[in-house]
Amino acid sequence: MAIHGDPFGARSLVKEQITSAVAAAAIENFREEVLAGLSKSPRQLPCKFFYDERGAQLFQQICDLPEYYITRTEIEILRLHGADMAKALGPQIELIGLGTGAGTKARILLEELRDPLVYVPIDISKEQLEKSSARFREMFPGLQILPVCADYLEPFELPLPRRLSSRSVIYFPGSTIGNFEPEAASEFLARLVELAGDGGGLLIGVDLQKDRHVLERAYNDSAGVTAQFNKNLLARINRELGADFNLNRWRHHAIYNSTEGRIEIYLISDNEQAVHIGAREFQFRAGEEVLTEYSYKHTVPGFIELARDAGFQFVQVWTDDARWFGVFYFTVP
């Protein structure tokens, strides 16, 4: 009896169509947010779009720079206190990683955890997520790894694991919480309370306030890698949205605003110029700034209060000797 059609081929076609639709929706969202940001006064671009494949590679280079203390300090804290963190988090947990990137810090934590059951890395960079997930499957063969390519700032669904864990703990490394303005940070932390659920937890990296010269050096490195990273956002807009930014006419600048307690990162137009994105034209003045990122620096008491207001209960904080960085652990009552 002849079998008509190819069911496997049909499934493959449907999968390709779904993937294509998701990619088209992501591009459209990118376009809408870029156009909206450049239409504001003052102008801004969302920092979450830094992390295309090239942006992720450049950020990995930034993490190794001598001026950029954040990554190595957080890793040092994890290596020194990972066993204590694992004891606080408990056995047989589901670890939900937000923006864990290449997974260097998540790996250190997972190696210390007692019998973790599930790891759910959530990242906007598909290429990096796929690479790190494949590597983790080799390193932790008994651990169920369920990657989710998503913008964790938007609603997303957690995959259903095969085994029921004792509790869910969100791991949010890298001081990314500093990219949120205070009100938005409070709202985001309240969402994490819901995501973790009753009895769940949050392990979060937070950059702390310190000397402005240390901070400004970290975001204006002598090798110019952070400048490349910042300007790569314009290159991505050119490539994906058909814009005509001339990268040579823009320069990177980062400054610490001590009144607000934050680093402010800008792209500055070197001269008067017009930029087109599709049918839209944007006129920029010489010296006009486009904000690409805030990075708030917190105090230990201030961040504990922020998380408590969102619904978390403070358990413990681990810092380096200089108290430049803190890894905080909270639970949901």
N, C-alpha and C positions, 0 to 999 in steps of 0.2 A: 504494500500500500504506500502510495507516495505521500510525503509530508510536505505540504505547501508552506512557503514562507520560512523565515529564519527568526525564531523567537529571540535568540541571543543577539542577533543583529538589531532587532527592533528595540531591545532593552538598551543596547549601546547607543542607538540613535536618540532615544528618549533622554538618556543620561547626558549626552552631548547638548541636547536642546535645553535641558535644565541648567547645565553649567553655563551655556551661552547667555541664557536669560538672566542668571544671577550676575554674571560679569557686566552685562549691559546695564542692569539696575545699579551696580556699584559705580560705573562710570557716570551715570546720570546723577547719582547722589553727589559724587565728587564735583561735577559741573555746578550743580545748584549751590553747594556750600562755598565753592570758590567765588562764583559770581556774587553771592550774597555778601561774603566777606569783603570783597573789593568794592562793593557798593556802599559800605559803611563809612562813617567818618568818626574817628580815624579808621583807616583800612586795616584789615587783618586777614590772615589765612590760618585755617585750623591745623594745629601741630600734629594731629593724628594722621595726616596725609604725608608726613615725612617718610613713612616706612614702606615704600615700594622696595623692590629687590635691591636696587642700588643704595637707597637710603638705609636699609638694614645693614648692608655691608659697611657703609661709612660709619654707622653708629658703633658697630663692633670695633672699628679702628679707634673711634673716640674713647671707648672704654679702656683702651690700652695706653692712652696718652699720659705722660707724666703729670700734666696739670689737672687731669680729670680724676679727682680723688674718689668720686662717688662709687664706682663699680668695685674698685679694689678694696675700699673700706667696708662696703657691705659684704663682700666675699670673706674678708678677714673676720668679720663678726660671725658669719655663718660657720666658718671653720672652727672658731674658738668656742662658740656656744651652740653649735648644731645639736649636740646631744641633749642639752637642756631644753632646747626648742622642741625636739622630738618627744621628750618626756611630757612637756606641757600639752602638745597636740594630741598625744595618745596613740594607741595602736589601731590598726585596721580602718584607717580613715580613707575618705575620698578627698584627694587634694585637687582643688580647682585653681589652676594657674592663670592669672590675668596678665597678658602681655609679657609672657616669660621669655620671648625671643628665642635665642639659641639654646636656652635651657641650662646655662652654666650654674646658676644659683639654685634652680630647681633640682638639678642633679645632686648637688651637695646636700640639700635638705632630704631628698628621697633616700639617699644612702644612709642617713641617720634614722629615718623613721622606722618604727617597728611594724613589720608586716602591713605596709600600705596596700590597699586593695585596688584603688582606681586613681588614675591621674588624668585630668581633663585640662590640657593646655588650650587656652583661647587666645588667638592672635590674629591681627588684621593682615599680616604678611603671610600669604599662602605658601610661598616658596620656602621661607624659613621654618614655618610650622611643619611642613612635610618632611624636611630634612631632619629637624630635631626629633620628631616623632619616630622616624625610622631608626635613628640612633638610639633613642630611649628603649625601643622594643628589643634591640640587641643587648643593651646594658641591663635591663630589668625584665627578663623573660616571664617572670611570674606576675608582673603588674599589668593590669588592663589599662591600655592607653587609648583615650578617646578624644582625638584632637577636634577642635571646632574653629573653623576659619570665620571669624566674625569681628565686628567692631563692638567691643564690650561696653561701649557707651550707649549702644542701642539695645533694644530687647533681643534676646536670643534664647534658644532652647538648649537645655543640657541634655546630652545623650543618656539613654537608660543603660546603666551598667548591668553586667551579668550577675554580680554579687552585691549583696546589701552591705554597705559599710556601717561602721559604728556612728559616724558623724561626718559632716562636710566641713572642710577647712579651706578657706580662700587664701591663696598665696598671691600677694600683689607686691612684687619686688621693684627695685629700681627708682624709688622716690617719684613715680609717675603721678602720685596723688598731688604733687606740687604743681602740676599743670592746671589744676582746678582752682578757680577763684573760690574764696571761702564759702559762699552760699552754695555754689555748685558742688564743692567738696562735701558739704554736709548732706546734700541731696543724694550724691553718689554713694556715700557711706551708708545712708539709710537704705538704698537699694541693695547694698551688700549684706545688710542685716537680713533682708528677705531672702537673698540668694543662699546664704549660709543656713538659714532656718534655725529653729529652736535647738539650743545645745550646740550649734555650730561655732566656728571660729574664724578669725581673720588674723593672718600674719602679714604685716605690711612694712615695707621699707620707707623711711622718711628722712629726707635731708634736713639737717638742723641748721639754725642760724649760726654764723661765724663771721670772721673778718672779711670785709668786702673785697679785699685784694685777692684772697684765696678763691672767692666765688667768681670774680670777674676773669681771673686767669683760666679757670676751669672751662669757661664758655667762650674764651677768645684765645685758643691755643696757638702757640707759635708756629706750628706746622700748617695751620690753616685748614685742618680737617673739618672743624665745626663750621667754618665758612662754606666749605664744599657741601656739607650736609644740609645747611640752610638753603643754599642756592639750588640744590638738587630738587627742592620742592617746585621751583620755577621750571626746571627741566622736565619734571613729571607733568606739569600743567601743559607745557608745550607738546609733549609726546602724546598724552592721552586726550587732551581737549583741543588740540590744534591751535594753541596760542603761539604768539611770536615774541615772547620775552627774550631780550638780548642779555644773557647772563653777565656779559662784560660791563654792562651799565648798572649793575647792582652790587652793593657791598654789604657784608655782614657786620652787625654791631650788637654787642650784648653789654648790658649795664645793670648794676645792682641798685634797686630802688629801696633804700633803707627805711623809708617811711612806710611802705607797703610790705616790706620784708620779702621781696621777690626779685629774681633775675628777670629782666625783660629782653627779649631777643627780637631784633628787627632786620629787615632787608631795606636798605636805603637807596633810593634812586639817585644816581650820580648826576643826572642832568634832566632837563625837561624832555619828556618822551611820551609816546602813545603806544599802548599795547592792545592787541586785539585777541579776543577769545570768541571764535565763531563770528557772529554778527555784532558782538558787543565791542565797544571801544572804551578804553580807560585812559584818561590823561593823568600823568604823574608830574608833579613839580620837581625841580631840582632840590634834593635834600629831603624829599617826602619819605616818611617812614611807613613801612607795612609791618605790623606786628605779626610775628609767627609763633611766639611761645611766651608764656609766663612760666616761671618755676619758683613757686613759693617755698620759703625756708621756714620751718616751724620750730617752736620750742617744745620741750618734752611736756610740760604742763599744758601748754596751749593745744597740742595735738590730742592729748588724752581728753581734754574737755570737748574738743570738736567731735571725737568719736563717741563720747558718752551722750552728747546731745543727739546724735544720730541713732542711738539705741544700743550701742555696744557697752560691754563691761570690761574695764581695764584689768589685765592680769599681770603683765610683765613687759619690761623693755630692756633690750640689750644694746649697748653702745660700744664704740671704740674708746680708747683711753682719752683721746682729745675731745670726745663727745661731738664729733662732726656729723655723725650719722646714727640713726636709731632704727632697730627692728622691733616693732611693737606687736604684742599679742593681745587680742581682745576675744571675748566670747559673747555669744548671744544668750542672755539670761533665759 
